[in-house]
């Protein structure tokens, strides 16, 4: 017997609905703001935020903690 509704995903101790996205929490580091996960028909997919290469010698991460930008 096959379910008609899209399946949810389990990540850690939580369940996520189909097409729901979240930042994973990884003990002991906590929430990983630079990684985005999403649920697709019962399968969890995660991807690190892609950052453009920095063109300066001492980039800062003030505006976006995941990607460095020139001051």
C-alpha positions, 0 to 999 in steps of 0.5 A: 500500500502506498501513501498518497501524500508526500512523505516527511523527512526525519533529521535528528530528532525532528520531522520536517514536512515535504518542501520544508527547509531548515538550518540543521542543528549539530551538537555540540556546535548548535545551529549551522546558519551557513547550511540549508537543508530541505525535505523532498519526498521523504529525502533530506538534502543539505547544501552549504551556502556558496560564496563568491571568491573574495577579491581582497587580501583581508575580507570581513564577515560582518554582513554575512557570517557565511561569506567574507566580503571586502571592507 
